Amino acid sequence: MRSRTALLTTTLTTALTAALLTTLPAAPAAAAPAKYADDFNGDGHRDYAAFSYGTETRYSDGGGVLVTFGTADGGPGTKTQFVDQASAGVPGADESDDFFGEIRTAADFDKDGYGDLAVSANGEDVGSARDNGTVTVLWGSAKGLSGGTTVPFKGPKGSSGEAVDLATGDFDGNGHPDLALVRAGKAYVYRGAITKSGVKGAVTVLDKSDSPFYATALISGKVNKDGKTDLVVIGDVVTDTILASDAWFVSGGKTKLYPGKTLRIESVKANGGQAERGGDGVIADFDKDGDGDIAIGTPVYDRTKGRVTLWYGTSTGPSKSARFTQATTGITGTPESYDAFGDAITSGDVNGDGYRDLAIAAPGETIGSREQAGGVHVLYGGSSGLTGKNSQWFARDTAGVPGDLSAGEYFGHTIRLRDTNRDGEADLHVIGETGSLVLRGSAKGVTTAGATAVEGDTIRGMLQ
């Protein structure tokens, strides 16, 4: 999912020194669903898809997607591809400020063995409606992404087509990936099959019209063991007395989706404040009981000190919850305004013990006299779920972390846990304004041994 926080901005790349794709992998031997949703050329390796304005040899006015193809060792290779609305077969035209590809999610929608990429273009003009927005599916092939199909607009007449978040999953369990998106405060689920000729299934609208709930973000994953993908809709709640954010659980179902419980994430007295208050989220099994747990970062909590909410899954959906801040036992630091703890979160098995772990960014953290220097916490899963026990903290002044501690770096404003060296232990990838790096996972947790600088676009291109 995509996190929007007024405190932080991410510098968009306008150039990348890389050769264009010159050799092509062979097509899959048989048409079977892609093993990895983000394997766009079907070679069995995960690829990277970052929002970009082009390469050193090609610039796009409206933005596009820079694909870096993965390799057998798990990391990014040197072969790249840039796709925008000037690319052959892609709907629309490359126009200034279309923001084509700003929000992205992957699935093998047509089950042909190549991962496909759904992208937003929230500045796209539609007819006479300026900046109305569109969503396009870019199709995978042996050459990488090739051509695209527009996802039909299903909102009320005159409403915005801007998609503020995208998510995928098989919500009805029919074997076809579905696409979920948020538009104008409502969540829409487009049922598969989704193919080059369009969306074949019905469209379900998730709208809490009986409450002041305005959808802003999505988290998808399997919470119970029924085989269907579940959905968590994050939204603002605005009344005369409060300004809050809620997590709304929607269970997947064969014939329809089943709206379920709602959990209050945070709230303040209504006196104005930031919209899109709910933040980043993942679904992962932190206690290894077979049910997915829902982790949600809320960086605006308590004057932007930040908090992470964990909503534990059961066979009937989410149940008990736990809250984590920098005041939680075992977690380094002290909650301070503008720390933005939870601005970005990501999950993976860092130490290879079978329990999922959680990395939590605090990119606004002041360290010494350096304001907004930033850092990243790593919390470990176990039979009791996530705790602060043996948690780790990494910043530029951590022994072994390359780079100098500096103000305004927002170290950790984008993070990913992914096993990019294929040793069975997830590695921590961190973006900072003065450089990006990877810290390797190990049986003892994240280690600074062998810390390596990487391109920021590599990390931006890692889809959750």
DRENDO-1510 file (C-alpha; in Angstrom, 1 decimal, always signed):
<recs>
REC; n; res; u; v; w
REC; 1; MET; +0.0; +0.0; +0.0 .
REC; 2; ARG; +1.0; +3.6; -0.3 .
REC; 3; SER; +1.6; +5.9; +2.7 .
REC; 4; ARG; +1.0; +9.6; +2.4 .
REC; 5; THR; +2.3; +11.8; +5.3 .
REC; 6; ALA; +2.4; +15.5; +5.2 .
REC; 7; LEU; +5.6; +15.6; +7.2 .
REC; 8; LEU; +7.7; +13.7; +4.6 .
REC; 9; THR; +8.2; +13.9; +0.9 .
REC; 10; THR; +10.1; +11.5; -1.3 .
REC; 11; THR; +12.4; +12.9; -3.9 .
REC; 12; LEU; +11.4; +11.5; -7.3 .
REC; 13; THR; +14.2; +10.2; -9.6 .
REC; 14; THR; +14.5; +12.1; -12.9 .
REC; 15; ALA; +17.5; +10.1; -14.2 .
REC; 16; LEU; +19.1; +6.7; -13.9 .
REC; 17; THR; +22.3; +5.6; -15.5 .
REC; 18; ALA; +21.4; +2.2; -17.0 .
REC; 19; ALA; +21.4; +0.4; -20.3 .
REC; 20; LEU; +18.1; -0.2; -22.0 .
REC; 21; LEU; +16.9; -3.8; -22.3 .
REC; 22; THR; +18.8; -5.5; -25.1 .
REC; 23; THR; +18.4; -9.2; -24.6 .
REC; 24; LEU; +15.3; -11.0; -23.8 .
REC; 25; PRO; +14.6; -14.1; -21.6 .
REC; 26; ALA; +12.8; -17.1; -23.1 .
REC; 27; ALA; +9.1; -17.4; -22.6 .
REC; 28; PRO; +7.8; -19.8; -20.0 .
REC; 29; ALA; +7.4; -23.4; -21.3 .
REC; 30; ALA; +3.7; -23.5; -20.4 .
REC; 31; ALA; +1.0; -21.0; -19.6 .
REC; 32; ALA; +0.8; -21.3; -15.9 .
REC; 33; PRO; +0.4; -18.5; -13.3 .
REC; 34; ALA; +3.5; -16.6; -12.5 .
REC; 35; LYS; +5.3; -17.8; -9.3 .
REC; 36; TYR; +5.9; -14.2; -8.4 .
REC; 37; ALA; +3.4; -11.4; -9.1 .
REC; 38; ASP; +6.2; -9.0; -10.0 .
REC; 39; ASP; +8.1; -11.3; -12.4 .
REC; 40; PHE; +7.2; -9.4; -15.5 .
REC; 41; ASN; +9.3; -11.3; -18.0 .
REC; 42; GLY; +8.5; -14.8; -16.7 .
REC; 43; ASP; +12.1; -15.8; -16.0 .
REC; 44; GLY; +11.3; -16.9; -12.4 .
REC; 45; HIS; +13.0; -13.9; -10.7 .
REC; 46; ARG; +11.3; -11.0; -8.9 .
REC; 47; ASP; +11.6; -7.7; -10.7 .
REC; 48; TYR; +11.6; -4.1; -9.5 .
REC; 49; ALA; +9.1; -1.4; -10.7 .
REC; 50; ALA; +9.7; +2.2; -9.5 .
REC; 51; PHE; +7.9; +5.4; -10.4 .
REC; 52; SER; +10.3; +7.5; -12.4 .
REC; 53; TYR; +10.4; +10.3; -14.9 .
REC; 54; GLY; +12.8; +8.4; -17.1 .
REC; 55; THR; +16.4; +7.4; -17.7 .
REC; 56; GLU; +19.4; +9.5; -18.8 .
REC; 57; THR; +18.4; +8.9; -22.4 .
REC; 58; ARG; +14.6; +9.3; -22.2 .
REC; 59; TYR; +12.5; +11.7; -20.2 .
REC; 60; SER; +8.8; +11.5; -19.6 .
REC; 61; ASP; +6.6; +14.6; -18.9 .
REC; 62; GLY; +3.9; +12.5; -17.2 .
REC; 63; GLY; +6.0; +9.9; -15.4 .
REC; 64; GLY; +6.3; +6.2; -15.9 .
REC; 65; VAL; +7.6; +3.0; -14.5 .
REC; 66; LEU; +11.3; +2.0; -14.5 .
REC; 67; VAL; +11.6; -1.8; -14.4 .
REC; 68; THR; +14.8; -3.3; -13.3 .
REC; 69; PHE; +14.8; -7.0; -14.0 .
REC; 70; GLY; +15.8; -9.4; -11.2 .
REC; 71; THR; +18.6; -12.0; -11.5 .
REC; 72; ALA; +19.1; -15.6; -10.3 .
REC; 73; ASP; +21.0; -14.4; -7.2 .
REC; 74; GLY; +17.9; -12.6; -6.0 .
REC; 75; GLY; +19.0; -9.0; -6.5 .
REC; 76; PRO; +18.5; -6.5; -9.3 .
REC; 77; GLY; +20.4; -6.9; -12.6 .
REC; 78; THR; +21.6; -4.4; -15.2 .
REC; 79; LYS; +18.7; -4.9; -17.6 .
REC; 80; THR; +16.0; -2.2; -17.4 .
REC; 81; GLN; +12.9; -1.1; -19.2 .
REC; 82; PHE; +11.1; +2.2; -19.0 .
REC; 83; VAL; +7.3; +2.3; -19.7 .
REC; 84; ASP; +5.1; +5.4; -19.9 .
REC; 85; GLN; +2.1; +6.5; -21.9 .
REC; 86; ALA; +4.3; +7.1; -25.0 .
REC; 87; SER; +5.1; +3.3; -25.0 .
REC; 88; ALA; +3.5; +1.2; -27.7 .
REC; 89; GLY; +0.1; -0.1; -26.7 .
REC; 90; VAL; -0.2; +1.8; -23.5 .
REC; 91; PRO; -3.5; +3.9; -23.3 .
REC; 92; GLY; -3.3; +7.6; -23.1 .
REC; 93; ALA; -0.6; +10.2; -24.0 .
REC; 94; ASP; +2.5; +11.3; -22.1 .
REC; 95; GLU; +1.3; +14.6; -20.7 .
REC; 96; SER; +2.7; +16.8; -18.0 .
REC; 97; ASP; +1.8; +15.9; -14.4 .
REC; 98; ASP; -0.2; +12.7; -15.2 .
REC; 99; PHE; +1.8; +10.9; -12.5 .
REC; 100; PHE; +1.6; +7.7; -14.5 .
REC; 101; GLY; +2.8; +4.8; -12.3 .
REC; 102; GLU; +2.9; +6.7; -9.1 .
REC; 103; ILE; +0.9; +4.0; -7.3 .
REC; 104; ARG; +1.6; +0.4; -8.3 .
REC; 105; THR; +0.6; -3.2; -7.5 .
REC; 106; ALA; +1.3; -6.5; -9.2 .
REC; 107; ALA; -0.5; -9.7; -10.0 .
REC; 108; ASP; -0.6; -12.2; -12.9 .
REC; 109; PHE; -4.1; -11.1; -13.8 .
REC; 110; ASP; -4.5; -13.1; -17.0 .
REC; 111; LYS; -2.6; -16.1; -15.6 .
REC; 112; ASP; -0.3; -16.4; -18.6 .
REC; 113; GLY; +2.9; -16.9; -16.5 .
REC; 114; TYR; +4.0; -13.3; -16.6 .
REC; 115; GLY; +3.4; -10.8; -13.8 .
REC; 116; ASP; +1.3; -7.7; -14.7 .
REC; 117; LEU; +1.4; -4.3; -13.1 .
REC; 118; ALA; -1.6; -2.1; -12.3 .
REC; 119; VAL; -0.7; +1.6; -12.1 .
REC; 120; SER; -2.5; +4.9; -11.4 .
REC; 121; ALA; -2.3; +8.1; -13.4 .
REC; 122; ASN; -3.9; +10.4; -11.0 .
REC; 123; GLY; -3.2; +13.6; -13.0 .
REC; 124; GLU; -4.7; +12.1; -16.2 .
REC; 125; ASP; -7.4; +14.3; -17.9 .
REC; 126; VAL; -10.5; +12.4; -18.8 .
REC; 127; GLY; -12.7; +14.2; -21.4 .
REC; 128; SER; -13.2; +17.7; -20.0 .
REC; 129; ALA; -12.5; +16.6; -16.4 .
REC; 130; ARG; -9.0; +17.8; -15.5 .
REC; 131; ASP; -6.8; +15.6; -13.3 .
REC; 132; ASN; -9.6; +13.0; -13.1 .
REC; 133; GLY; -7.3; +10.0; -13.0 .
REC; 134; THR; -7.2; +6.6; -14.5 .
REC; 135; VAL; -6.0; +3.1; -13.7 .
REC; 136; THR; -4.2; +0.9; -16.3 .
REC; 137; VAL; -3.0; -2.7; -16.2 .
REC; 138; LEU; +0.4; -3.1; -18.0 .
REC; 139; TRP; +0.8; -6.6; -19.3 .
REC; 140; GLY; +3.8; -8.8; -18.7 .
REC; 141; SER; +5.5; -10.7; -21.5 .
REC; 142; ALA; +8.9; -12.3; -22.5 .
REC; 143; LYS; +10.0; -8.7; -23.3 .
REC; 144; GLY; +8.8; -7.3; -20.0 .
REC; 145; LEU; +5.8; -5.0; -19.7 .
REC; 146; SER; +4.1; -4.6; -23.0 .
REC; 147; GLY; +0.9; -2.7; -23.8 .
REC; 148; GLY; -1.9; -2.0; -21.4 .
REC; 149; THR; -5.6; -2.0; -20.7 .
REC; 150; THR; -7.6; +0.7; -18.9 .
REC; 151; VAL; -9.6; -0.4; -15.9 .
REC; 152; PRO; -13.2; +1.0; -16.4 .
REC; 153; PHE; -14.4; +3.8; -14.1 .
REC; 154; LYS; -17.2; +2.6; -11.9 .
REC; 155; GLY; -17.7; +5.5; -9.6 .
REC; 156; PRO; -20.7; +7.9; -9.4 .
REC; 157; LYS; -21.0; +10.3; -12.3 .
REC; 158; GLY; -18.9; +13.3; -11.8 .
REC; 159; SER; -16.8; +11.8; -9.0 .
REC; 160; SER; -13.0; +11.6; -9.2 .
REC; 161; GLY; -11.3; +8.7; -10.8 .
REC; 162; GLU; -8.1; +9.3; -8.8 .
REC; 163; ALA; -7.0; +6.0; -7.3 .
REC; 164; VAL; -5.3; +6.8; -4.0 .
REC; 165; ASP; -4.4; +3.2; -3.3 .
REC; 166; LEU; -4.3; -0.2; -5.1 .
REC; 167; ALA; -4.2; -3.8; -3.8 .
REC; 168; THR; -4.6; -7.3; -5.3 .
REC; 169; GLY; -5.7; -10.7; -4.2 .
REC; 170; ASP; -8.2; -13.5; -5.0 .
REC; 171; PHE; -11.0; -12.2; -2.8 .
REC; 172; ASP; -13.6; -14.6; -4.1 .
REC; 173; GLY; -11.4; -17.7; -4.3 .
REC; 174; ASN; -12.2; -18.4; -7.9 .
REC; 175; GLY; -8.5; -18.6; -8.9 .
REC; 176; HIS; -8.5; -15.3; -10.8 .
REC; 177; PRO; -6.6; -12.3; -9.2 .
REC; 178; ASP; -8.9; -9.4; -8.4 .
REC; 179; LEU; -8.0; -5.7; -8.2 .
REC; 180; ALA; -9.0; -3.4; -5.3 .
REC; 181; LEU; -8.7; +0.4; -5.3 .
REC; 182; VAL; -9.8; +3.4; -3.4 .
REC; 183; ARG; -11.6; +6.3; -5.1 .
REC; 184; ALA; -13.4; +9.2; -3.6 .
REC; 185; GLY; -13.6; +7.7; -0.2 .
REC; 186; LYS; -14.9; +4.3; -1.3 .
REC; 187; ALA; -13.2; +1.0; -2.0 .
REC; 188; TYR; -13.9; -0.9; -5.2 .
REC; 189; VAL; -13.1; -4.5; -5.9 .
REC; 190; TYR; -12.9; -5.5; -9.6 .
REC; 191; ARG; -13.5; -9.3; -9.8 .
REC; 192; GLY; -11.3; -11.4; -12.2 .
REC; 193; ALA; -10.8; -12.6; -14.7 .
REC; 194; ILE; -9.0; -9.4; -15.8 .
REC; 195; THR; -7.6; -9.7; -19.3 .
REC; 196; LYS; -6.3; -7.6; -22.1 .
REC; 197; SER; -9.9; -7.3; -23.3 .
REC; 198; GLY; -11.1; -5.9; -20.0 .
REC; 199; VAL; -12.6; -6.8; -16.6 .
REC; 200; LYS; -14.8; -9.9; -16.8 .
REC; 201; GLY; -16.3; -10.0; -13.3 .
REC; 202; ALA; -18.6; -7.8; -11.3 .
REC; 203; VAL; -17.4; -4.8; -9.4 .
REC; 204; THR; -18.2; -4.6; -5.7 .
REC; 205; VAL; -18.4; -1.2; -3.9 .
REC; 206; LEU; -17.4; -1.2; -0.2 .
REC; 207; ASP; -19.0; +1.9; +1.2 .
REC; 208; LYS; -19.8; +2.5; +4.9 .
REC; 209; SER; -22.6; +4.9; +4.0 .
REC; 210; ASP; -24.1; +4.5; +7.5 .
REC; 211; SER; -21.1; +6.1; +9.1 .
REC; 212; PRO; -18.7; +9.0; +8.5 .
REC; 213; PHE; -16.0; +6.8; +7.2 .
REC; 214; TYR; -13.9; +8.0; +4.2 .
REC; 215; ALA; -11.6; +5.2; +2.8 .
REC; 216; THR; -8.0; +6.2; +2.2 .
REC; 217; ALA; -5.9; +3.1; +1.9 .
REC; 218; LEU; -6.0; -0.7; +1.5 .
REC; 219; ILE; -4.2; -3.7; +2.9 .
REC; 220; SER; -4.7; -7.2; +1.4 .
REC; 221; GLY; -3.7; -10.6; +2.6 .
REC; 222; LYS; -4.9; -13.9; +4.1 .
REC; 223; VAL; -6.1; -13.5; +7.7 .
REC; 224; ASN; -7.8; -16.9; +8.1 .
REC; 225; LYS; -7.2; -20.2; +6.4 .
REC; 226; ASP; -10.2; -20.3; +4.0 .
REC; 227; GLY; -8.0; -19.7; +0.9 .
REC; 228; LYS; -9.5; -16.4; +0.0 .
REC; 229; THR; -7.8; -13.0; +0.2 .
REC; 230; ASP; -9.1; -10.6; +2.9 .
REC; 231; LEU; -9.1; -6.9; +2.7 .
REC; 232; VAL; -8.5; -4.2; +5.3 .
REC; 233; VAL; -9.8; -0.7; +4.4 .
REC; 234; ILE; -8.2; +2.2; +6.2 .
REC; 235; GLY; -10.3; +5.3; +6.5 .
REC; 236; ASP; -10.8; +8.7; +8.1 .
REC; 237; VAL; -13.7; +9.2; +10.5 .
REC; 238; VAL; -14.7; +12.9; +10.8 .
REC; 239; THR; -17.5; +14.1; +13.1 .
REC; 240; ASP; -18.3; +17.3; +15.0 .
REC; 241; THR; -16.3; +16.0; +17.9 .
REC; 242; ILE; -13.5; +13.8; +16.6 .
REC; 243; LEU; -11.0; +13.3; +13.8 .
REC; 244; ALA; -9.9; +9.7; +13.7 .
REC; 245; SER; -8.8; +6.8; +11.6 .
REC; 246; ASP; -10.3; +3.2; +11.6 .
REC; 247; ALA; -9.3; -0.1; +10.1 .
REC; 248; TRP; -12.3; -2.0; +8.6 .
REC; 249; PHE; -11.9; -5.7; +8.1 .
REC; 250; VAL; -13.6; -7.2; +5.0 .
REC; 251; SER; -13.5; -11.0; +4.7 .
REC; 252; GLY; -13.2; -12.6; +1.3 .
REC; 253; GLY; -16.1; -14.8; +0.1 .
REC; 254; LYS; -17.1; -17.0; -2.8 .
REC; 255; THR; -20.1; -14.9; -3.9 .
REC; 256; LYS; -19.6; -11.7; -2.1 .
REC; 257; LEU; -17.3; -9.9; +0.4 .
REC; 258; TYR; -18.3; -9.8; +4.0 .
REC; 259; PRO; -17.8; -6.5; +5.9 .
REC; 260; GLY; -16.7; -7.3; +9.4 .
REC; 261; LYS; -15.1; -5.6; +12.5 .
REC; 262; THR; -13.8; -2.1; +12.8 .
REC; 263; LEU; -10.8; -1.1; +14.9 .
REC; 264; ARG; -10.1; +2.4; +16.0 .
REC; 265; ILE; -6.5; +3.2; +15.2 .
REC; 266; GLU; -6.2; +6.7; +16.7 .
REC; 267; SER; -8.3; +9.8; +17.3 .
REC; 268; VAL; -8.1; +13.4; +18.4 .
REC; 269; LYS; -10.6; +16.1; +19.2 .
REC; 270; ALA; -12.1; +17.7; +16.1 .
REC; 271; ASN; -10.3; +21.0; +15.6 .
REC; 272; GLY; -8.9; +20.6; +12.1 .
REC; 273; GLY; -5.9; +18.4; +11.2 .
REC; 274; GLN; -4.3; +16.2; +8.6 .
REC; 275; ALA; -6.5; +14.0; +6.3 .
REC; 276; GLU; -5.5; +10.5; +5.3 .
REC; 277; ARG; -4.5; +9.8; +8.8 .
REC; 278; GLY; -4.1; +6.0; +8.6 .
REC; 279; GLY; -0.8; +4.9; +7.2 .
REC; 280; ASP; +1.2; +1.9; +5.9 .
REC; 281; GLY; +0.2; -1.7; +6.6 .
REC; 282; VAL; +1.0; -5.4; +6.0 .
REC; 283; ILE; -0.6; -8.7; +6.8 .
REC; 284; ALA; +1.8; -11.4; +8.1 .
REC; 285; ASP; +1.8; -14.3; +10.5 .
REC; 286; PHE; +3.9; -13.0; +13.4 .
REC; 287; ASP; +3.0; -15.8; +15.9 .
REC; 288; LYS; +3.0; -18.6; +13.3 .
REC; 289; ASP; -0.4; -19.9; +14.1 .
REC; 290; GLY; -1.4; -20.1; +10.5 .
REC; 291; ASP; -3.6; -16.9; +10.6 .
REC; 292; GLY; -2.4; -13.6; +9.2 .
REC; 293; ASP; -2.0; -10.7; +11.6 .
REC; 294; ILE; -2.7; -7.1; +10.5 .
REC; 295; ALA; +0.0; -4.5; +11.3 .
REC; 296; ILE; -0.8; -0.8; +10.7 .
REC; 297; GLY; +1.5; +2.2; +11.1 .
REC; 298; THR; -0.1; +5.5; +12.2 .
REC; 299; PRO; +2.6; +8.2; +12.1 .
REC; 300; VAL; +0.2; +11.0; +13.0 .
REC; 301; TYR; -0.7; +9.5; +16.4 .
REC; 302; ASP; -0.2; +11.8; +19.4 .
REC; 303; ARG; +1.2; +14.9; +17.6 .
REC; 304; THR; +3.1; +12.8; +15.1 .
REC; 305; LYS; +5.0; +10.8; +17.7 .
REC; 306; GLY; +3.6; +7.7; +15.9 .
REC; 307; ARG; +2.3; +4.3; +16.8 .
REC; 308; VAL; +1.9; +0.8; +15.2 .
REC; 309; THR; -1.3; -1.2; +15.8 .
REC; 310; LEU; -1.2; -5.0; +15.6 .
REC; 311; TRP; -4.5; -6.8; +15.1 .
REC; 312; TYR; -4.1; -10.5; +15.5 .
REC; 313; GLY; -5.8; -12.9; +13.1 .
REC; 314; THR; -7.9; -15.9; +14.0 .
REC; 315; SER; -9.9; -18.5; +12.1 .
REC; 316; THR; -12.9; -16.1; +12.2 .
REC; 317; GLY; -11.0; -12.9; +11.5 .
REC; 318; PRO; -9.1; -10.3; +13.5 .
REC; 319; SER; -9.5; -10.4; +17.3 .
REC; 320; LYS; -7.2; -9.0; +20.0 .
REC; 321; SER; -5.0; -6.0; +19.3 .
REC; 322; ALA; -1.7; -4.6; +20.6 .
REC; 323; ARG; -0.1; -1.2; +20.3 .
REC; 324; PHE; +3.6; -0.3; +19.9 .
REC; 325; THR; +5.4; +3.0; +20.4 .
REC; 326; GLN; +8.9; +4.1; +21.3 .
REC; 327; ALA; +7.7; +3.9; +24.9 .
REC; 328; THR; +7.1; +0.1; +24.6 .
REC; 329; THR; +9.5; -2.0; +26.7 .
REC; 330; GLY; +12.5; -3.1; +24.7 .
REC; 331; ILE; +12.0; -0.5; +21.9 .
REC; 332; THR; +14.8; +2.1; +21.7 .
REC; 333; GLY; +14.0; +5.8; +22.0 .
REC; 334; THR; +11.4; +8.0; +23.5 .
REC; 335; PRO; +8.2; +9.2; +21.8 .
REC; 336; GLU; +8.7; +12.8; +20.6 .
REC; 337; SER; +6.6; +14.9; +18.3 .
REC; 338; TYR; +7.5; +14.5; +14.6 .
REC; 339; ASP; +9.3; +11.2; +15.1 .
REC; 340; ALA; +6.6; +9.7; +12.8 .
REC; 341; PHE; +7.1; +6.2; +14.2 .
REC; 342; GLY; +5.2; +3.8; +11.9 .
REC; 343; ASP; +5.4; +6.1; +8.8 .
REC; 344; ALA; +6.6; +3.0; +6.9 .
REC; 345; ILE; +6.5; -0.6; +7.9 .
REC; 346; THR; +7.5; -3.8; +6.2 .
REC; 347; SER; +7.5; -7.5; +7.1 .
REC; 348; GLY; +9.8; -10.5; +6.5 .
REC; 349; ASP; +11.5; -13.3; +8.3 .
REC; 350; VAL; +14.9; -11.7; +9.2 .
REC; 351; ASN; +16.4; -14.5; +11.2 .
REC; 352; GLY; +15.0; -17.5; +9.4 .
REC; 353; ASP; +13.0; -18.9; +12.4 .
REC; 354; GLY; +9.7; -19.2; +10.6 .
REC; 355; TYR; +8.1; -16.2; +12.4 .
REC; 356; ARG; +7.5; -13.0; +10.5 .
REC; 357; ASP; +9.3; -9.9; +11.8 .
REC; 358; LEU; +8.4; -6.2; +11.4 .
REC; 359; ALA; +10.6; -3.3; +10.5 .
REC; 360; ILE; +9.2; +0.1; +11.6 .
REC; 361; ALA; +10.6; +3.5; +10.4 .
REC; 362; ALA; +10.8; +6.6; +12.5 .
REC; 363; PRO; +12.1; +8.9; +9.8 .
REC; 364; GLY; +11.5; +12.1; +11.8 .
REC; 365; GLU; +13.6; +11.0; +14.7 .
REC; 366; THR; +16.0; +13.6; +16.1 .
REC; 367; ILE; +19.4; +12.2; +17.0 .
REC; 368; GLY; +21.6; +14.4; +19.1 .
REC; 369; SER; +21.3; +17.9; +17.5 .
REC; 370; ARG; +20.3; +16.4; +14.1 .
REC; 371; GLU; +16.6; +17.0; +13.5 .
REC; 372; GLN; +14.8; +14.6; +11.3 .
REC; 373; ALA; +17.8; +12.3; +11.0 .
REC; 374; GLY; +15.7; +9.2; +11.1 .
REC; 375; GLY; +16.1; +5.6; +11.9 .
REC; 376; VAL; +14.5; +2.1; +11.7 .
REC; 377; HIS; +13.4; -0.4; +14.4 .
REC; 378; VAL; +13.2; -4.1; +13.8 .
REC; 379; LEU; +10.8; -6.1; +16.0 .
REC; 380; TYR; +10.8; -9.9; +16.1 .
REC; 381; GLY; +8.0; -12.4; +15.9 .
REC; 382; GLY; +7.6; -15.4; +18.2 .
REC; 383; SER; +5.0; -17.7; +19.8 .
REC; 384; SER; +3.5; -14.8; +21.6 .
REC; 385; GLY; +3.5; -12.6; +18.5 .
REC; 386; LEU; +5.5; -9.4; +18.2 .
REC; 387; THR; +7.2; -7.9; +21.2 .
REC; 388; GLY; +9.9; -5.4; +21.9 .
REC; 389; LYS; +12.2; -8.1; +23.2 .
REC; 390; ASN; +15.6; -8.2; +21.4 .
REC; 391; SER; +14.4; -5.4; +19.1 .
REC; 392; GLN; +17.0; -3.6; +17.1 .
REC; 393; TRP; +17.6; +0.1; +16.1 .
REC; 394; PHE; +19.5; +1.3; +13.1 .
REC; 395; ALA; +20.5; +4.9; +12.2 .
REC; 396; ARG; +23.5; +6.5; +10.6 .
REC; 397; ASP; +25.3; +6.7; +13.9 .
REC; 398; THR; +24.9; +2.9; +14.5 .
REC; 399; ALA; +28.2; +1.1; +14.4 .
REC; 400; GLY; +28.8; -0.4; +11.0 .
REC; 401; VAL; +26.1; +1.6; +9.2 .
REC; 402; PRO; +27.7; +3.5; +6.3 .
REC; 403; GLY; +27.2; +7.3; +5.9 .
REC; 404; ASP; +27.3; +10.3; +8.2 .
REC; 405; LEU; +24.5; +11.3; +10.6 .
REC; 406; SER; +22.8; +14.4; +9.2 .
REC; 407; ALA; +19.8; +16.5; +9.8 .
REC; 408; GLY; +16.9; +16.3; +7.4 .
REC; 409; GLU; +17.9; +12.9; +6.0 .
REC; 410; TYR; +14.6; +11.1; +7.0 .
REC; 411; PHE; +16.6; +7.8; +7.1 .
REC; 412; GLY; +13.9; +5.1; +6.6 .
REC; 413; HIS; +11.2; +7.1; +4.9 .
REC; 414; THR; +11.0; +4.0; +2.6 .
REC; 415; ILE; +11.9; +0.6; +3.8 .
REC; 416; ARG; +11.6; -3.0; +2.7 .
REC; 417; LEU; +12.4; -6.4; +4.1 .
REC; 418; ARG; +13.2; -8.9; +1.3 .
REC; 419; ASP; +15.6; -11.8; +1.0 .
REC; 420; THR; +17.6; -10.5; -2.0 .
REC; 421; ASN; +20.6; -12.8; -1.6 .
REC; 422; ARG; +18.4; -15.9; -1.2 .
REC; 423; ASP; +19.9; -17.2; +2.0 .
REC; 424; GLY; +16.5; -17.7; +3.7 .
REC; 425; GLU; +16.8; -14.5; +5.8 .
REC; 426; ALA; +15.2; -11.2; +4.9 .
REC; 427; ASP; +17.4; -8.2; +4.4 .
REC; 428; LEU; +16.6; -4.7; +5.5 .
REC; 429; HIS; +16.6; -2.1; +2.7 .
REC; 430; VAL; +16.6; +1.5; +3.7 .
REC; 431; ILE; +16.3; +4.8; +1.8 .
REC; 432; GLY; +17.8; +8.0; +3.1 .
REC; 433; GLU; +18.1; +11.4; +1.4 .
REC; 434; THR; +21.9; +11.1; +1.3 .
REC; 435; GLY; +22.0; +7.5; +0.1 .
REC; 436; SER; +20.3; +4.1; +0.4 .
REC; 437; LEU; +21.6; +0.8; +1.6 .
REC; 438; VAL; +20.9; -2.9; +2.5 .
REC; 439; LEU; +21.6; -4.5; +5.8 .
REC; 440; ARG; +21.7; -8.3; +5.7 .
REC; 441; GLY; +19.5; -10.6; +7.7 .
REC; 442; SER; +21.1; -13.4; +9.8 .
REC; 443; ALA; +20.3; -16.0; +12.4 .
REC; 444; LYS; +21.0; -13.3; +15.0 .
REC; 445; GLY; +18.9; -10.6; +13.3 .
REC; 446; VAL; +19.8; -7.7; +11.1 .
REC; 447; THR; +23.6; -7.3; +10.9 .
REC; 448; THR; +25.7; -4.3; +9.7 .
REC; 449; ALA; +28.4; -6.7; +8.5 .
REC; 450; GLY; +28.5; -6.4; +4.8 .
REC; 451; ALA; +26.3; -3.3; +4.7 .
REC; 452; THR; +26.1; -2.3; +1.0 .
REC; 453; ALA; +25.0; +0.9; -0.8 .
REC; 454; VAL; +22.2; +0.4; -3.3 .
REC; 455; GLU; +20.2; +2.6; -5.7 .
REC; 456; GLY; +17.2; +4.2; -4.2 .
REC; 457; ASP; +15.1; +3.1; -7.2 .
REC; 458; THR; +15.9; -0.5; -6.4 .
REC; 459; ILE; +14.2; -0.1; -3.1 .
REC; 460; ARG; +11.3; +2.0; -4.4 .
REC; 461; GLY; +10.7; -0.7; -7.0 .
REC; 462; MET; +10.2; -3.4; -4.4 .
REC; 463; LEU; +6.5; -4.1; -4.2 .
REC; 464; GLN; +5.2; -5.2; -0.8 .
</recs>
